Amino acid sequence: MAKPTTGKEKPKKADDKSKKATPEDNLRYIVRILNTDLVGKKQVQMALTGIKGVGRRCARVFTDKAGVDPYATLGLLPDADIEKLRKVIEEDATKILPVWMVNRRGDIETGADMHVMGMDLNMTLREDLDLMKKMRSYKGIRHERGLRVRGQRTRSTGRTGAIVGVSRKKEGAPAAAPAATKE
């Protein structure tokens, strides 16, 4: 049976030798893949969604292809597994992902199906918008003017900027006196 404590006993000092190494000591809080800082405390499949253009399903496909446990903590993975993940993600994703899963089917310039991730996704989006503006398409003009692009109603929503409506005179304010005229 355990001895009841009275509160007067001093706590025992733990020896430095008896301290066991915990997994948190080896945890990498930031793992860098595809020029993106990923949170090391998350599961591998959820941490990979921090890369722009990689969703849950893509992340799961990447972990399966690399042979890494998707439920393991990313920061605790050995360097070899992180390198496997990095190689799988950085190689051509269209070889890994099925055609219906890629995010850029029928590219405007090449006509090929490809999956764009990371900073390339931002650049590709910007180029597409610039092309629409340059060719003066309806969507491009709407983007230029900062209006709704996808057919939403604009009569009652999306009112930013200038004030729309009736402005009233302040009550109790004296009316302006008519200017005196010379005769």
C-alpha positions in Angstrom: 0.0 0.0 0.0 1.1 3.5 -0.7 2.2 5.6 2.2 -0.1 8.6 2.9 1.7 12.0 2.5 1.4 14.8 4.9 2.7 17.5 2.6 5.9 18.0 4.7 8.1 15.6 2.8 10.5 17.1 0.3 10.2 16.0 -3.3 12.8 13.6 -4.5 15.4 15.0 -6.9 15.6 13.2 -10.1 19.1 12.2 -11.2 20.2 13.3 -14.7 21.2 9.7 -15.4 17.8 8.4 -14.8 16.1 10.7 -17.3 14.9 8.8 -20.3 15.0 10.3 -23.8 11.5 11.1 -24.9 10.4 11.2 -28.5 9.7 14.9 -28.2 13.5 15.5 -27.8 14.1 14.3 -31.4 11.0 16.1 -32.8 11.7 18.5 -35.7 9.1 21.3 -35.4 9.6 22.4 -39.0 10.2 20.2 -42.0 10.9 21.8 -45.3 9.5 20.2 -48.4 8.9 21.9 -51.8 10.0 25.3 -50.4 7.3 25.1 -47.8 7.7 24.9 -44.0 5.5 22.1 -42.7 4.5 21.6 -39.1 6.4 18.7 -37.6 3.8 18.0 -34.8 1.1 16.9 -37.3 0.5 13.6 -38.9 2.3 13.1 -42.2 -0.8 13.2 -44.4 -2.2 16.3 -42.6 1.1 18.1 -42.6 1.5 17.6 -46.4 -1.7 19.5 -46.9 0.3 22.6 -45.9 1.8 22.6 -49.4 -0.3 24.6 -51.8 -1.9 22.3 -54.3 -1.8 19.2 -52.1 -5.1 18.2 -50.5 -5.9 15.2 -48.3 -6.3 12.7 -51.1 -3.1 13.8 -52.8 -1.2 13.6 -49.5 -2.5 10.1 -48.9 -1.4 9.0 -52.4 2.1 10.5 -51.9 2.6 8.8 -48.5 1.5 5.4 -50.0 3.8 5.8 -52.9 6.7 6.7 -50.6 6.0 3.8 -48.3 5.6 6.1 -45.2 3.0 5.6 -42.5 0.5 8.4 -43.1 -0.5 8.5 -39.4 3.1 8.9 -38.1 4.2 12.3 -36.8 6.2 14.2 -39.5 8.8 15.6 -37.2 9.7 12.2 -35.8 10.3 10.5 -39.1 13.9 9.5 -39.9 15.8 11.4 -42.6 15.5 8.6 -45.1 11.7 8.6 -45.0 11.6 12.4 -45.3 13.9 12.1 -48.3 11.6 9.5 -49.9 8.6 11.8 -49.4 10.5 14.7 -50.9 11.5 12.7 -54.0 7.9 11.5 -54.5 6.4 15.0 -54.2 9.0 16.7 -56.3 9.0 14.2 -59.2 6.3 14.5 -61.8 3.0 14.1 -59.9 1.1 13.2 -63.1 2.9 9.8 -63.1 1.7 9.1 -59.6 -1.8 10.7 -59.5 -4.7 9.5 -61.7 -5.8 11.8 -64.5 -9.0 12.8 -62.8 -7.0 13.9 -59.7 -4.6 16.4 -61.3 -5.4 20.1 -60.9 -4.5 21.4 -64.4 -5.9 19.3 -67.1 -5.4 20.4 -70.7 -2.8 23.1 -70.1 -3.4 26.2 -72.3 0.2 26.2 -73.7 1.1 22.5 -73.9 -2.3 20.7 -73.8 -0.8 18.2 -71.3 -2.3 17.2 -67.9 -0.2 18.3 -65.0 -0.4 18.8 -61.2 1.0 22.1 -60.1 2.1 22.6 -56.5 3.8 25.2 -54.3 4.9 28.5 -55.7 4.4 27.2 -59.2 0.6 27.2 -58.5 0.7 30.9 -57.6 2.7 31.8 -60.7 0.4 29.7 -63.0 -2.7 31.3 -61.6 -1.3 34.8 -62.1 -0.3 34.0 -65.7 -3.8 32.7 -66.4 -5.4 35.9 -65.0 -3.0 38.0 -67.1 -3.8 36.1 -70.2 -7.5 36.5 -69.6 -7.0 40.3 -69.1 -4.8 40.6 -72.2 -7.3 38.8 -74.5 -10.1 41.0 -73.0 -12.3 38.0 -72.1 -15.4 38.6 -70.0 -13.8 37.0 -66.9 -10.6 39.0 -67.5 -12.5 42.3 -67.6 -14.4 41.3 -64.4 -11.0 40.5 -62.7 -9.6 43.9 -63.8 -12.5 45.8 -62.3 -12.6 43.8 -59.1 -16.1 42.5 -59.7 -17.7 39.1 -59.2 -16.5 36.7 -61.8 -18.6 33.5 -61.5 -22.1 34.8 -62.1 -23.0 35.8 -58.6 -25.6 38.5 -58.0 -24.3 41.9 -57.4 -27.4 43.9 -56.7 -27.4 43.5 -52.9 -24.0 41.9 -52.0 -20.4 42.7 -52.5 -20.8 46.4 -51.9 -17.4 47.7 -50.9 -16.0 51.1 -51.5 -18.4 54.0 -52.2 -21.4 54.3 -49.9 -24.7 53.3 -51.6 -27.9 54.7 -50.3 -29.6 57.9 -49.2 -27.8 60.3 -47.0 -29.9 62.5 -44.7 -29.4 66.0 -43.5 -28.5 66.3 -39.9 -31.4 67.4 -37.7 -31.2 70.7 -35.9 -28.6 72.1 -38.2 -29.4 75.7 -39.1 -30.2 76.3 -42.8 -27.7 78.3 -44.7 -28.7 82.0 -45.0 -29.2 83.3 -48.5 -26.4 85.5 -49.7 -27.2 89.3 -49.6 -27.5 90.9 -53.0 -26.6 94.5 -53.9 -29.3 96.7 -55.4 
